[in-house]
Amino acid sequence: MRKYLHVLGIGIQNTLVYRVNFLFRAAFGLIPLMGTLFVWRTIYADKAPGDLVGSYTLGAMVSYYLLVTFVDALTAVAEDDWQIAADIKDGNISQFLLKPVDYLTYRLCLYVSGRAIYTPMALVPVAIFAWTQRAYFAVPPDLTATLGFVAATLLAGLLQFFLAYTSALLAFWVLDVSTFIFILFAFEYLASGHLFPLDILPPWLTQALYFTPYPYLCHFPVSIYLGRVSGAELGQGLALQSLWVGLGYGLARFVWSRGIRRYSAAGG
Amino acid sequence: MNTLRRYVSLWVALGRISLVQEMMFKLNFILWIVVEALWFALQLAFMGVLYSHTDSIGGWTKWEVILLSGCSQFLMQLVSIFFMTNLTNLSELIRTGKLDFFLLLPVNARFLISTRKFEVGNCINALLGLAVIVWALVELHYRPTFAQILGFILLCGVGLLIHYSWMCLLASTAFWTVRSQGIVWGYYNLFNIARLPDVAFPPGVFKAVFTFVLPMLLVSNVPSKLLVGRLQSPWEIGLLLSLGLLSFGLSEWVWRRALKQYTSASS
């Protein structure tokens, strides 16, 4: 266990080196978000007062996007998938096959430490932004929702990591994984609810999307926070989310064990 | 005239080399086209979802906004074809000292550095943007005059000039900071607001900055408005033109200052 704590430490140090870069990225990322919010506000302004989009008021809509930014800061994979793919391509993983270090655990530690540093950094611009929108910002309705949100966000982080890890392992089979990662990311962006709340879609489509793991990455935790999922539905959702995390873990292990057989240790 | 011909033939030669290089990895070449097309489809889907809940955004109808998205996509792809890779590479050239090599050649260094590599695959996506513009015009039952089409093309050229100037300017900061890829990518990120109708933005600091300093809210809005006959005053065209000249002048000034204090690495 101590060796992995050490990895955590190294990850934190590495991330801190590029802190200005992170701050820039977080700040630049907010500008398109502000654009989207302006558009939503114009749409609501054109409607009769009290009219809803789906079941969202303007306030709920703005909170939704703020929370998406927050969950994203907590769970997004930054460079992890690229680094994993590069490790495989350049033959760097050979050393992990020789050492008593499990590569998945090692990467998970780096991911956690990256998030631990990135989140406070990203929170600076996000907090300023949230403050400008403070009229819309609400706390979760009750304690269950708060705890549910924390649990769902943690699970979302794990799921996100396993998905990114597995797709990066494609590097065992193809030379350049970046296109595959971008294609998967495009689906994730839409189906996880980053672009807009999924429940403003026709109900059958929303339900269909909930058969995939994607909504559990973002839309599900945010909905808990907003009090839109509660009671039995909340417990059921968390159970399904845990199931997806378990499947993601199994898939990651399986793909690794298949990939390692093809591994030719190029350049190592 | 002779100089111009020399530069055009140089440009064509660079383009041919890029095409040959790209074709070496055919599958990857095709996959990149798919990636770009997918993201474009995603934006259109978002607009579709927005308009399933409303009929207009600040007076813009669905197909007008889709035309705007097409125009924005077209410009963004043109930037990718001609400049994006080259400008993000600039900081690498500075870091390694390879820039010296370009400065020694008997051509304008800025020209060569900005045009060295073509992203040929993005041509397909630029055409896709144009196709969406035509599709939107058909749905709108609007037939632009020849003058409107010509004006649209010219204004797109001005938009390209603005994007290029700003990216080059931001990339030039690498002469001082050595690392500038992040800033150039950040600018690329701003393309996301260029496809939104300018009327959706209330007057304020945000709108002023992205109209008069980084004219994101003009570059695709003005040509689109001209094409569908929404332009309220010729003042907007004048503003876009003058900002184009201003940005280019500024970027050339920064480029010269930067080169003057370039000391080269490892030589």
Interface residues (C-beta under 8 A of the other chain):
Chain A: N21 F24 R25 F28 G29 I31 P32 M34 G35 T36 F38 V39 R41 T42 I43 D46 K47 V53 G54 L175 D176 T179 F180 F182 I183 A186 Y189 L190 L195 F196 I200 L201
Chain B: F25 N28 L31 W32 V34 V35 L38 W39 L42 A45 F46 V49 L50 H53 T54 S56 I57 G58 R179 G182 I183 G186 N189 L190 N192 I193 L196 P197 V199 A200 F201 P202 F206
